[in-house]
Amino acid sequence: MDFIPQFGNIAFTLAAFVAALSIIVAIHEYGHYIVGRWSGIHAEVFSVGFGPVLISRTDRHGTRWQIAALPFGGYVKFLGDADAASGKDGAAIDALDMAERRRSMHGAPLWARSATVAAGPVFNFIFSILIFAAVVLFTGRPAEEPRVGALTPLPPEMAQLAAGDLILALDGQPVEVFGDIFTIAESLPPAPSVVYTVERDGAVIATEAAFPLIPLIETVAPQSAAFSAGLKQGDVIRAVDGVPVFAFRQLRDAVATAEGRPLRLTIWRAGQEIEVTLTPRRTDLPLQDGGFETRWLIGVTGGFSFDPMRDRVGVFAALGHGAEQTLFVVRSSLSGLWHMITGAISSCNLQGPIGIAETSGAAASQGIDNFIWFIAVLSTAVGLLNLFPIPVLDGGHLVFHAYEAVAGKPPSDKAMRVFMTIGLTLLLSLMLFALTNDIFCP
């Protein structure tokens, strides 16, 4: 009966993928729909999914809203469209009078058509910005004041500071802002404990507590060696190949030195000690400046031995953070694509539907907050992909609109059919290439 857990994992992964994709597609298509309606273009059908219709209703504007059986996409069919890709139905257009033709996608003014097409990707970006902003509004940002917030669960032999302690010095080196703790800790030799000078209950005292940057797992990357090995947030790594580690950088150095050799980790988890063997993977990491670096990684990030106090963030600051994060995803995606084209990084970084589904399931398995963050990242990626100048995608339609603005007339119907065929071939080829990556890449 070993297939039952495996089937459960597949079902969970599929459900997470469908949920993420349905939300993102609904946001994207709603952008087309609502801006089209504001621009005077009538939407006949708003569909989440393809194929046989499961549920439908028609609203007072005459739009049929439906959920279809195949939940792997969606579309808005406007008046005069021949298909979900907004191909022109010439016969239907010819049968419309002037007033009705104005309400069709192909008879509306150029500005209305362009705004309607661009709205899908724009709504994806807005959705991502709002999610990233909401996360910061809810969790706040680490305060600059070096004060201890909540305590992290640690092995009992690891001495800890007290919640509310104001850290004045670390191993004799003064601490003025929270970032100083990270800088000083990186320069200190790893040790089971270090001396903190803190202000506690109005008195200044010196106390020993755990190394600030202990090998504590704060996040586990989906589809990483750590995720496959079952490592979890909150795990504390005590030893690598039997050698005790006290600082996260010791784990980082051990992974880099192994260069792909399997490592045996001794882990403390909720009062129990377990051993896990995993193999680091060669990974291409995006940099803030838009470049990439290739390193051996197991797919975890470290955390402090205590949580910092957090400051509330205003709405505008949160929106600014959301825009910055969305822009970073866009820059990283474009940089990654360019580096793959030039051969600077592996083309295996391009995921197909199987890889995205696995990442969806992995993110969902780590909690609703990770899943929501993943949806925001994927929404940005979907918006960006749709802006590529490939016929059948929104970016391709915008290119045709740009041509019409310059030439004074749209491309001929024959040329459009050729371009659409080419675009569909390119898109299917890209999907097939990504799918082979899912199957054959390590």
Secondary structure, 3 states (H helix, E strand, C coil): CCHHHHHHHHHHHHHHHHHHHHHHHHHHHHHHHHHHHHCCCCEEEEEEEEEEEEEEEECCCCCEEEEEEEEEEEEEEECCECCCCCCECHHHHHCCCHHHHHCCCCCCCHHHHHHHHHHHHHHHHHHHHHHHHHHHHHHCEECCCCEEEEECCCCCCCCCCCCCCEEEEECCEECCCHHHHHHHHHHCCCCCEEEEEEEECCEEEEEEEECCCCCEEEEECCCCHHHHHCCCCCCEEEEECCEECCCHHHHHHHHHHHCCCCEEEEEEECCEEEEEEECCEEEEEECCCCCEEEEEECCEEECCCEEECEECCCHHHHHHHHHHHHHHHHHHHHHHHHHHHCCCCCHHHCCCHHHHHHHHHHHHHCCHHHHHHHHHHHHHHHHHHHCCCCCCCHHHHHHHHHHHHHHCCCCCHHHHHHHHHHHHHHHHHHHHHHHHHHHHCC
